[in-house]
Structure formats: C-alpha cells, structure tokens
Amino acid sequence: MIDLDYLAFLENILTDNRKERFYTVLANRTKHFTVAVEDVFQMHNTSAVMRSCEVFGIQELNVIEQRYGKRIDKEIAMGAQKWVDIHQYDSITNCVSTLKNQGYQIIATTPHENDCLLEDFDITKPSALFFGTERDGLSQEILEKADGFLKIPMVGFTESLNISVSAAIIIQNLTNRLRNSDINWQLSEEEILEKRLAWARNSIKDIKRIEARYYQENPR
C-alpha cells in the first residue's frame, strides 16, 4: 500500500514541471507488452533495448543472464534505467514461467515457419517479446516454449537486424497500435502511484537523508 502522505511530501520537493512530466509519461506507460532479452553478449545492446522500452512506453524489461552476467551500460541507457523496471533472471525457465504466470504469451522474435509478420500481429493479448543474442538468436529452449513467432518484414539481401534495431522497430510499431486501440493497456491507479513514488525517489538527491528526516518527523 502506497504511503500517500510520503508521496505528497516527496512530490512537494519536485518542480511542477517535473511532476507534470511524470503524469504525462505515466499516462502512456504500459505493461500490456513486456520485453525480454536473452544472454546478450554485447551489453550496450541490452542498454539500447532498455532505451527503446523507455522511449516507447514499455515499463518492464526482463534480462536473462545465464552466461555473461554483465551490467547495464549507463552511458548507453542514458538514464533509462531510472524509469524502466528491470527484472533479472538466472535461467530461461524462471523467466518464462514467471511471465506466463503473469498472463503473458511468449512471443519469439525470429524468422520461423509459423511466424507472423509485424503488421499482422494480434495486439489484444498481453505478450512478452523475446529477443536473442547477436550471434545465435534465441535459444532452442525459448523457441520450444514460445506461444508464437514474430518477424519484421524485410526486402533486402540482409536476413537479420541488430537486436537493438529489431527491438526498436517492433516496440514502436506495437505500442503505437496499442495506443490507437480500445484495449485497456494503461497502468492501473495503484501502479501509477507506485511509479510516482519510485520516480520521485529517483529524482531527489540525497534521498536517504530526506527519507530519514520524514520518518523521524512522522513516526509510524
């Protein structure tokens, strides 16, 4: 349960422009789609995917780190890690089962005999969009667990795109279609309050000192 008094205390420290920006951005945030990346060798690509999630309104990014265990490149992410929720998993099984339990269908973004072209993809179902490594694509385990396959139509000689480029194209297309639909895609009121609180904390320097002062003056 969100402490509304604490939220009001923190937001009172922020400028009106910052608060209005939060409201505007949150009105376009969604968990209807989520993104997952699997063992991306070049970590700047994961950071770039995170930026695409943030720019186009995807609130959650799932990162599977079975082999490389690298950290987000903050220079590439350019602050996106402050606004996107990152969930890290040490195995494909944990990631897939968690997302399925949350009601997502697992969509592998890869050319496949049963694939669906981007413009034909059904946006009504909550979907977890999986992107694979630069060198090998998605693992066989994810392909076997996938509920569907999605690909970007291409007309040139090159058969694949960099993961960060693919993610940007797919996320932009699907979120744009989502916002122009009558699907209930927005965050719940409780989720919006949670993000307002988290973003306010991320925006205030020396937040631990300020937080300590608040609870000293307002003991529970």
Secondary structure, DSSP 4 states (H G I P E B T S, - for coil): ---HHHHHHHHHHS-HHHHHHHHHHHTT-BSSEEEEEE--SSHHHHHHHHHHHHHHTB-EEEEE-SS--PPP-HHHHTTGGGTSEEEEES-HHHHHHHHHHTTPEEEEES--TTEEEGGG--TTS-EEEEE-BTTTBS-HHHHHH-SEEEE----SS-----HHHHHHHHHHHHHHHHHTSSS--BPPHHHHHHHHHHHHHHHSTTHHHHHHHHHHHS--
